[in-house]
Amino acid sequence: MMDEFVPFGSRTYALVFLLLFVSRGMDILSTWVATPNMVLEGNPIAKKLGWRWGIPVSLGICFFFARWPLPAVVISTTSVLVAARNFQSAWLMRTMGEQAYRDWHIERIQETSATLYLFCLFGQTALTAGVGTAVVYFGNRERENPMLLALGLGIIAYALAVAFYTILGVWRLRHSALARERRIEITLLTTTPPANAARNPRLAEVCAVQDAQPQGK
């Protein structure tokens, strides 16, 4: 029954809708607690939508997938695990402030070797995906319990999402940090007087007079 559509407005539809509504609501709530201005949001699609469109889209997902219990349980499982992950560090993000936490996080990443970071990320996601795979394999060997299949797939989807969006987020943070450093270097080069002028007072005086002349002369 879980891999089939259920009638709109039926008791099963209402229960699945409630499941989706609560799980998606927890994901949204945890995101709001952690990053109310979406500065730290790792999903570029959610960040692009923002609160104005993100909440209606999530509500639309609830209405649509409530008719299809199997993917609904997968989405709900993934959403609950994402919300739990958000709540884990939400207090620190909210206390430090989004921009301050972002800068602090960038500094810690820059101090860590890429090999060590990726190894730890792989260990976290691989172990989580292993649990999901075990649930799928041992809980659905006779293909008589699609609920366990959906739960296992939801855990696997969560592990893949963490790996993908974490790598994407780290790449964007590093790219942003390098771009900021280049802007700072360019600013310093354009605002710092030439070294020869600093050593030669006469040359500095000539430069100052030339800079003071009106343009076009």
C-alpha positions in Angstrom: 0.0 0.0 0.0 2.9 2.4 0.7 4.1 2.3 -2.9 0.6 3.2 -4.1 -1.3 6.4 -4.2 -3.9 7.0 -1.5 -7.2 8.9 -2.0 -7.0 12.6 -1.3 -8.7 13.5 2.0 -8.6 9.9 3.3 -7.5 9.0 6.8 -4.2 7.6 5.5 -3.7 10.8 3.5 -4.2 12.9 6.6 -1.7 10.8 8.7 0.9 11.0 6.0 0.3 14.7 5.5 0.7 15.2 9.3 4.0 13.3 9.2 5.3 15.4 6.4 4.1 18.6 8.0 5.9 17.9 11.3 9.1 16.7 9.7 9.4 19.5 7.2 8.4 22.0 9.9 11.2 20.8 12.2 13.6 21.2 9.3 12.4 24.8 8.7 12.4 25.6 12.4 15.9 24.3 13.0 17.1 26.3 10.0 15.5 29.5 11.3 17.1 29.0 14.8 20.5 28.4 13.3 20.5 31.0 10.5 17.5 33.3 10.4 19.0 35.3 7.5 20.0 32.2 5.5 23.7 33.1 5.6 24.7 29.6 6.7 22.2 27.7 4.6 24.1 25.0 2.8 21.4 24.2 0.2 21.7 26.7 -2.6 18.2 26.1 -3.8 16.7 26.7 -0.3 18.9 29.8 0.0 17.7 31.1 -3.3 14.0 30.5 -2.4 14.4 32.1 1.0 11.7 32.1 3.6 9.2 33.8 1.3 9.1 30.9 -1.2 10.7 28.1 0.8 7.8 27.7 3.2 5.1 27.5 0.5 7.2 25.1 -1.5 7.6 22.8 1.6 3.8 23.0 2.2 3.3 22.1 -1.5 5.5 19.1 -1.0 3.4 18.0 2.0 0.2 18.2 0.0 1.6 16.4 -3.0 3.5 13.5 -1.4 0.9 12.8 1.2 -0.8 10.8 -1.6 2.3 8.7 -2.0 3.3 7.2 1.4 6.6 5.5 0.4 8.5 8.7 -0.8 6.7 10.6 2.0 8.4 8.5 4.6 11.8 8.9 2.9 11.4 12.7 2.8 10.2 12.7 6.4 13.1 10.6 7.6 15.7 12.8 5.8 14.0 16.0 7.0 14.0 14.8 10.7 17.7 13.8 10.5 18.6 17.2 8.9 16.7 19.0 11.6 18.5 17.1 14.3 21.9 18.0 12.7 20.9 21.6 12.6 19.8 21.8 16.2 23.2 20.3 17.2 25.0 23.5 16.3 22.2 26.0 16.1 22.8 27.4 19.6 26.4 28.2 18.7 25.5 29.8 15.4 22.8 31.9 17.0 25.0 33.0 19.9 28.0 33.9 17.8 26.0 35.4 15.0 25.7 34.2 11.4 28.6 36.2 9.9 30.9 35.7 12.9 30.2 31.9 12.9 30.8 31.8 9.1 34.2 33.6 9.5 35.2 31.4 12.4 34.2 28.3 10.4 36.2 29.4 7.4 39.3 29.9 9.6 39.0 26.4 11.1 38.6 24.9 7.7 41.6 26.8 6.4 43.7 25.5 9.3 42.7 21.9 8.6 44.2 19.8 5.9 41.8 18.8 3.1 42.7 15.2 3.5 41.8 15.1 7.2 38.6 17.0 6.7 37.4 14.8 3.8 38.4 11.6 5.7 36.3 12.6 8.7 33.4 13.6 6.5 33.5 10.3 4.7 33.6 8.4 8.0 30.5 10.2 9.2 28.5 9.8 6.1 29.6 6.3 5.3 28.7 5.0 8.7 25.3 6.7 8.6 24.7 5.3 5.1 25.8 1.9 6.4 23.0 2.0 9.0 20.5 2.9 6.3 21.7 0.1 4.0 21.4 -2.4 6.9 17.9 -1.3 7.6 17.0 -1.7 3.9 18.7 -5.1 3.6 17.7 -6.8 6.8 14.3 -5.1 7.2 13.0 -5.8 3.8 14.5 -9.1 2.8 11.1 -10.6 2.1 9.8 -7.3 0.6 6.9 -7.4 3.1 7.7 -4.3 5.1 8.0 -1.2 2.8 8.1 1.0 5.9 11.6 -0.2 6.8 12.6 0.2 3.2 11.5 3.8 3.3 13.2 4.5 6.6 16.5 3.0 5.3 16.3 4.9 2.1 15.7 8.1 4.1 18.8 7.5 6.2 20.9 6.9 3.0 19.4 10.0 1.4 20.4 12.0 4.5 24.0 10.7 4.4 24.3 11.6 0.7 22.8 15.0 1.3 25.3 15.7 4.1 28.2 14.7 2.0 27.1 16.6 -1.1 26.1 19.9 0.6 29.0 19.9 3.0 31.6 19.5 0.2 29.7 22.1 -1.8 29.6 24.5 1.2 33.3 24.1 1.9 34.1 24.7 -1.7 32.0 27.9 -1.7 33.5 29.1 1.6 37.1 28.6 0.3 36.2 30.3 -2.9 34.6 33.2 -1.1 37.6 33.5 1.3 40.1 33.5 -1.6 38.0 36.1 -3.5 38.0 38.3 -0.4 41.7 38.0 0.0 42.2 39.0 -3.6 40.0 42.1 -3.1 42.0 43.1 0.0 45.3 42.7 -1.9 44.0 44.8 -4.8 42.7 47.5 -2.4 46.1 47.6 -0.6 48.0 47.8 -3.9 45.8 50.7 -5.2 45.9 52.7 -2.0 49.5 52.1 -0.9 52.0 54.7 -2.4 54.8 53.3 -4.5 57.8 52.1 -2.5 60.2 54.4 -4.4 58.1 57.4 -3.6 58.2 56.5 0.1 62.0 56.4 0.0 62.4 59.6 -2.1 60.7 62.7 -0.6 61.2 64.7 -3.8 59.5 62.0 -5.9 56.7 61.8 -3.4 56.2 65.6 -3.7 56.1 65.4 -7.5 53.6 62.6 -7.3 51.4 64.6 -4.9 51.5 67.6 -7.2 50.6 65.5 -10.3 47.7 63.9 -8.4 46.4 67.3 -7.4 46.2 68.6 -10.9 42.7 68.6 -12.5 41.9 65.9 -14.9 42.3 66.6 -18.6 45.2 69.0 -18.4 
